[in-house]
Amino acid sequence: LHVVMIGTDFQVRVWEALLRIPMGKARTYSSIAASIGAPSASRAVGAANGANPLSFVVPCHRAIGKSGDLTGYHWGLTRKRAILGWEAEQISS
């Protein structure tokens, strides 16, 4: 699937980082920020995550809070929890 991401340079870097998170895994906003060379930009990563126009393709559900808590998700935390659980089952099967 070829995807053209349209956003700011920062947003696109965040979305590309989300695409590198393996299925069934999650990363904190701060670790995503560090992975794109902006270690103090975890809030900006959260904003870019929320601006993701392709949330069905770019896995923004894999971003979590620093404490490991599930945080905001366009379709709600119940669905975020379900998607992460489904992915974890797929890789353990």
C-alpha positions as CSV (number, residue, x, y, z in Angstrom):
1,L,0.0,0.0,0.0
2,H,1.5,3.3,-1.1
3,V,0.5,6.1,1.3
4,V,1.1,9.8,0.7
5,M,1.1,11.7,4.0
6,I,0.3,15.4,3.8
7,G,1.2,17.4,6.9
8,T,4.0,19.5,8.3
9,D,7.5,18.0,8.2
10,F,7.2,17.3,12.0
11,Q,3.8,15.6,11.6
12,V,5.1,13.4,8.8
13,R,8.2,12.4,10.9
14,V,5.8,11.4,13.7
15,W,3.6,9.4,11.4
16,E,6.5,7.6,9.9
17,A,7.7,6.7,13.4
18,L,4.3,5.3,14.2
19,L,4.6,3.1,11.1
20,R,7.8,1.7,12.5
21,I,6.2,0.5,15.8
22,P,5.6,-3.3,15.4
23,M,2.1,-4.6,15.5
24,G,1.0,-5.5,19.0
25,K,3.6,-3.1,20.6
26,A,3.2,0.4,21.9
27,R,5.6,3.3,22.5
28,T,5.4,6.3,24.7
29,Y,5.0,9.8,23.2
30,S,8.4,10.7,24.7
31,S,10.1,7.6,23.1
32,I,8.5,8.5,19.7
33,A,9.8,12.1,20.2
34,A,13.3,10.8,21.0
35,S,13.2,8.5,17.9
36,I,12.7,11.4,15.6
37,G,15.4,13.5,17.2
38,A,13.1,15.8,19.2
39,P,13.3,14.4,22.7
40,S,11.6,17.3,24.4
41,A,8.6,17.3,22.0
42,S,6.4,14.7,23.5
43,R,3.4,17.0,23.6
44,A,3.9,18.0,20.0
45,V,4.1,14.3,19.2
46,G,0.7,13.9,20.9
47,A,-0.7,16.8,18.8
48,A,0.7,15.2,15.6
49,N,-0.7,11.9,16.6
50,G,-4.1,13.5,17.0
51,A,-3.9,15.2,13.6
52,N,-3.2,11.9,11.9
53,P,-5.7,11.8,9.0
54,L,-5.1,8.1,8.3
55,S,-5.5,6.6,11.7
56,F,-6.8,3.4,10.2
57,V,-3.5,3.0,8.3
58,V,-1.0,4.9,10.4
59,P,-1.2,3.2,13.8
60,C,-1.7,6.1,16.2
61,H,-3.3,3.7,18.7
62,R,0.2,2.4,19.4
63,A,1.2,5.7,21.2
64,I,0.7,5.6,25.0
65,G,1.4,7.9,28.0
66,K,4.7,7.9,29.8
67,S,3.2,5.9,32.7
68,G,2.0,3.3,30.2
69,D,-1.6,4.5,30.5
70,L,-3.8,4.6,27.4
71,T,-4.4,8.2,26.4
72,G,-6.7,10.0,23.9
73,Y,-7.7,8.3,20.8
74,H,-10.0,9.6,18.0
75,W,-12.4,6.6,18.4
76,G,-12.2,6.4,22.2
77,L,-10.1,4.4,24.7
78,T,-12.3,1.4,24.6
79,R,-11.6,0.9,20.9
80,K,-7.9,1.7,21.4
81,R,-7.7,-1.0,24.1
82,A,-9.5,-3.4,21.8
83,I,-7.2,-2.8,18.8
84,L,-4.1,-3.2,20.9
85,G,-5.5,-6.4,22.4
86,W,-6.4,-7.8,19.0
87,E,-2.9,-7.0,17.6
88,A,-1.3,-8.7,20.6
89,E,-3.4,-11.8,20.0
90,Q,-2.5,-11.9,16.4
91,I,1.3,-12.0,17.1
92,S,0.9,-14.6,19.9
93,S,-1.2,-17.0,17.8
